[in-house]
């Protein structure tokens, strides 16, 4: 009888330990329900909320497609919100993602300032934030990493190419991006840094075209009708879409874009290569919009517990008219 009782006691102990182990596993699963199946040990899909700036350019369209297609490829549930270039819409979307308790929030901020309160809300909710394309002006502890190009370097590359093309002498018009945005601020900064070494290269006109083709054309039309517009022989556009709009305005004004006015822009979209082949655009500095693989690689590494750098830089290069025909078939955007 004592032997039987001993075996029953042992069996009870084993069952108790097994139950405790299962309880710990369930708790771990609940705690990691904001993670991937690899981390939480479940088949739950990773849910990512992504707030996109809008669809203001061919670059942005390619960027959106890259994010959506890469999420689908990896079996990630993507909650996508188009802010239509309005910061208030992005803030509303991020708060909606927090309320929905998504696993990860990612966004491309339309401007640099004004994000700290909502990102603090995400942090308090325990939701990691990843920044794509443009950086926000917030403390680094409010996001995991920023993935994007070096906009200052892009501006420098544009200025260096133009200085060489114009032998260090130019009267320049500048079409800037959305006021307050990181690419507009940094591309201007980089361009001016190089021009500081070329006293005979002057920017005599600078106005925003908000990264859109329509506004690029409107601004250029008004400029060419002014006395200042009659003096320029070079144009620096912060993106290709504004440059393509300006090209239309220059042609309609009876001038030859790419000849009477030398044009350098940034992005490297297919339309820019078509324009270079046609001789109406002289140079474009690449800014790769295909950030989907980089973003989701970073998210998956983070979910596996890997440490990420605060800045993941996408390396870019420039293309001028001599390279356009050969490179065009390789363009994916």
N, C-alpha and C positions, 0 to 999 in steps of 0.2 A: 504493500500500500504506500509506504514511504517513497519507494522508487517511482511509482505511478505519479504521486503528487509532485515529486521532483521534476519529472519530465513535463508535467503540465505547467509548472512554474517557469521552466526554461522556455517553453513554447510561448507563454504569455509575454516574456521578456523580448523574444524575437519579434513578435507581432508589434509590441510597443515601439521598438526601435525602428521597424519598417514604417510604422505610421508617422513617427517623428520625421523620418527621412522624406516621406512623401509631402508632409506639410511644408518642409523647408523648400522642396522643389517647386511646389505651387506658389509659395511666396516669391521665390526667385523669378518664376514665370510672370507673375503679376508686375513685379518691379521692373522687369525688362520688356514689358509689353510695348514699350515705346521703341524697342530695338528691333533688329532683324531676327529671323528665325535662327541664324547661326549663333546669335548671342543669347536669345531667350529660350531656345530649344523648342519652339513651336513653329507651326507653318503659317503664322500670321504674317500678312503682307506688311512691308514697311510703308508707312503713309507719310508722304512729304507734301507740305503745302508750299507752293511757289508763287510769289507775287512778282509779276512781270511789269515793266514800265508801260509798255503799250505796243504799238505796231507802227512806229513813226518812220521806219526806214527799211530798206531791203536787209540791212544788217540785223535789225531787231527781229524781223520775220525769220531769218535763218537761225538766230539764237533761240527763239521760241521752239522752232521745229526740232532743234538739237536736244533741248531739254525734254520735250514731250516724247520723242522717239526713243531716247536713251532710257527714260523711265519705263516705257512699255517693254523695251527689249529686256530689261532686268526684272520685270515682274513687280515693279514698284507702283503702288497706288499714288497717282499724282493729283493733287487738288490745285488746279491752276486758276489764277485770277489776273485778268488784264486790267491795269489801273488807268489806262487811257491817258498816260502822262500826267496824272494827278497824284500828288503825295498823299492827300487825304484818303484817296481810294486804296492806296497801298497800306496805310495804317489800319484802315477798316478791315482789309483782307487779313492782315497779320493778327489782328484781334479775333477775327473769325476762326483762324487756324488754331489759336490758343484755346478758344471755346470748344472747338471740335477735338481737342487733345490729340493733334497730329503728333507723329514721332519726331519730325524734323521740320523746321521752317527754313526756307531759302528765299532770297529776294535780291533783285537788282534795283537799288535805290535810285529814284529819279533825280534827287538832289542829295547833297552831302549832309545838310543840317536837319535837325528836328526828329531824330530817330530814338534818342535815348529813353524817353518814357516808355514807348511800346516795346523796345527791346528788353528793358528791365522787367516788364510784365512777362515776357517770354521766359526770361531767366528764372523769375520767381515761380513760374509754372513748371520749371524743369525741362523745358523744350530747347534743345540746342539750335542755334541759328547759324546758317552758312550764308556768306555774302558772295554774290556772283556779278561779274562785270564791273560794277562801280562800287566804290567803298563809301560807307557812311562815316561821318565825323563823330564817333562815339568811342568810349573806352574799350580797349581790346578784349576785356573780360566779358563783353556782351555778345561776342560772336566767336565761333570756333576758328574759322579761317576765311580769308578773302581770296577769291579765285578770279584773276583777270589780267589784262595786259598792263604794261607800264605806259600810261598815257603821257607822262612827261617825256619819256624816251621817244615816243611817237612824234611829239612836237619837235623834238630835237632833230630827229631824222628828216622830217619834212623841211626844216630850216636849213640843215646842212646840204640837202639835195638842191634846194632853191639857190643857196649861195653859190654853189658850184656852177649851176646852170646859168645864173645871171652874172657871173664873174664878180660877185660881191657888190653889185649895184642894182637896186630895185626900188620901185615905188609900189607898195603892197597894200591890197585890200584884204581884210580878214572877215570870214564868215564864221562866227563862233557858235558853239552848241548851246543847249539849254542852260540859261543862267543858273549858277549855283551847283551845276552837276560836276562830278569829278572829271569826266573827260574834257569838258569845256575849260575848267580851271587849269587842269594839268597840261593839256595840249597847248594852251596859250602860254603857260609858264615855260614849257620846254622850248617853244619857238622863240620866245623873247630871250631866253638864256643864250641861245646861239647868235641871235641878231646883235646882242651886246658886243660881240667881237667883230661885227661888220657895220661900221658907222655909216656906210653909204646905202644900207638897206633899211628903209623906214616903212613902218605900218602907218598909213595916213588915214585909214578908215577901218573901223571894227564894229560890227553889229551882229546880233544873234539872228540865226535863221532857224533856231530850235531843232536842228538836225533833220529838217524836212525839205524835200525837193521844192514844194510850193513856196515856202517862205524864202528859201535860197534864191529862187527866181525873182520874187517880189523885191527883196532887198537889193539884188543886183540891178534890176530895172531902174529903181529909184536912184541908185548910186551913179549909174552911167549917164543919167540926165543932169547930174550935178557938175559943178566945176571941178571938184575933187576927182570925180569919176573919170574925167577926161585926162587925168595925169597918170593913172595907174598903169603899170605894165606887168603886174603879177597878182595872183590871187591865191590865198591860203584858206582852204575850207576845212573845218573841223571834221567833216565827214563827206563821203562820196555823194550822197543824195543832194546835199546843198550845192556841191560843185556841179552836179548834173543839171540842177535847176538854173544855176548861174550861167552855165554854157548856153542854155536856151535863150536867156536874156541877152547875152553877148552877141549871139547870132542874129537875134531880132533887131539889135541895135546897129547891125551892119558891120560888126567887127569879126575877126577870126579868133575864136578861142583856141588856145594852144600855140598861137603865133603872135597876134597882137597883145594878148594877155597870157602869160605863162601860168599854168594852173597846177597846183599840188594839193592833194586832199588825203584823207585818211579813211580806211576801212578795208579796201581791197575787194569790193563786191564785183560781180560779173559785169554790171553796167559800167563800172569804171574801166575795166579792161576793154570793153567794146569801144568806149570813148577814146582810149589811148590808141587803139588800132585805127580808129577814124581820124586821129590827129587832133582831137579837140580837148583832150586832157593829157597832161605831160607826165604826171607821176602820182602814184597812190601808195601810201604807207599802210601795210597790212595791219588789221586788228581782228584776230580770229574770233568769230562769233560762236563757233562750234564747241561750246563749253559744257555740254551735257555729260560727256564721258569724264571730264575732269571733276565736275561737281559730284557725280554719283560715286566715282572712285573715292573721293574724299569722305563722303558720307559713310560709305561702307567700311572704310578704314577706321573711321572714328567709332563706329558701332562695334568694331572688333577690339576696341581698346587701344588702338595705335595713337601715338601723339602726332599731331599735325603742326606744321609751321603756321604762323599767323598770316603769311602771304605766300600764295602759290602763283608765280608769275608765268604767264603765257608768252613765249618768245615770238616776236614778229619781225618782219623784214619789209623792204620797200621794193616796188616794181616801177620801172619807167617804160616809156614807149618802146624801147629796144627789146624789152622782155615780154611785152604784152601778148603777142600772137602765140608764142611758145607756151606761156603759162595759162592762157585762157581755158584750155581743155581740162586743166587740173583744178579749176575753181569749183567748189562744192556749194557756193553761195553767191 
